[in-house]
Amino acid sequence: MDRHQVRRLEVIETGRRRRWSVEAKRRIVEESLVEGVTASSVARRHGISPAHLFLWRKAHREGGLTGSWPAFAPVRIESEMAALECGPPAGRMEIVARNGRRVIVGADVDAAALVRVLEALERA
């Protein structure tokens, strides 16, 4: 008969997706960088995987957790053929999402609106 008893049971939830603010990610990363603290313990405390924390740490090292967005112009979505034929007009930027969809923006785009559009394109 096994006399070992489980004294601590950790339930890891799956199927739920949380959104972390840039500030929260930065705070968790900085906590994990304190000397003598392990990344695994910080990840466990915040309910994320150590691998996820290491991705945030890499983004932090590369300046990806700044939380600032550049200002752009209104968004215009063109057909793929039109974008391939003429490219972005002068003074504008073409953004290609991972799924291949393209967005062309100019200098006066509302940054918050652009973020929402890019997030929607990534999900589509």
N, C-alpha and C positions, 0 to 999 in steps of 0.2 A: 504494500500500500504506500502510495506517494504522500509524504507528509508536507510537501511544499505547498504553500498557499499563495495565491495571487494577492499581493498587497496593494498593487496599483494597476489599474487597467486604464489604458488610454484609448479612447474612441476617436478614430479619425473619420471625419465626415467626407463623403464624396458626392459628386453630382451638383455641388453648389459652387457658384462662382462669385467671388467677392471682388469689389473694385477698391483699390488702394489709392489714396491721393498721393501725389508726388511728395508732399511733406511727410506723410506717414512712411512711405518707402525710404526716404532719406533718413528719417529718425531711426528706423529699424536697422538700416545698413550701418549707420554710425554706431549704434549700440553693439553691432556684431564686430566692429573694428577695435573695440576696447581691448587692451592687452589683458590676457588671462581669461577672456570670455570666448566660448566656442560658438561657431556659427550654428551648429546643430542645436545648442540649447536656446539660442535666440529664436531660431526658426520654430522650434517646438513651442516656445512661450507664446509666439504670435500665430500659431496654427498654420504655418506654411511649411513647405518642404525645404530642406537645406539646398536642394538644387535651385529652387525658385529664388532663395536668398542670394545664392551665388550669381544668378543672372542679374539681380538688382545691384549687387556689388560691382559687377563688370560694367553695367550701365553707369553707375556712379563714378567709377574710375574714368570712363570715357566722356564724362560730362553730360550724360543722358538723363540725369535726375535734376535738372535745373528748374523745371517748372515754368520756364518762360517760352512763349511762342512768338515767332516773328509775325509782323503784320503783313497781310497780303491783300489783294484786290478781290472783288466779287468772283465767284466761281462760275465757270462755264464748262459744261461737260459736252465734249464733241464725240462724234462717232469715231471708231478706231481708224477707219479709212481716212477721214478728214485729218485726224491728228498725224497719221503717218505721211500723208501727202504734203502738208505744209508746215508741220511742227508748230510750236507755240509762237504767237505773234510777238513782235518786238516789245520789250519791256514787261513781259509776262513770264511766268514760270510754269512748266509742265510737271505735274506730280503723277507718278505711276504707282498705283497700289500693288501689293503683292499678287493680287488676283488678276492683274493686267489692266484694270480700268484706269483711265487717264482723266486728270482734272487739270485745267489750265486756269491759273489765277494771276491777277495783276497786283499792283502795289497797295491798293486801297481796300482789300478784302477784310471783312470783319473776322478777326482771329478766332473768336469763339464759334462762329458759324462754320469756319473752315475745319476746326477740330471736329465738330459734329458730323460734317460731311465725310471727312476722312475716316472717322470711326465707323460710319455707316457703310462706306465702301469696303472696308476691311472685313466687315461681317457678311457682306453680300456675296 
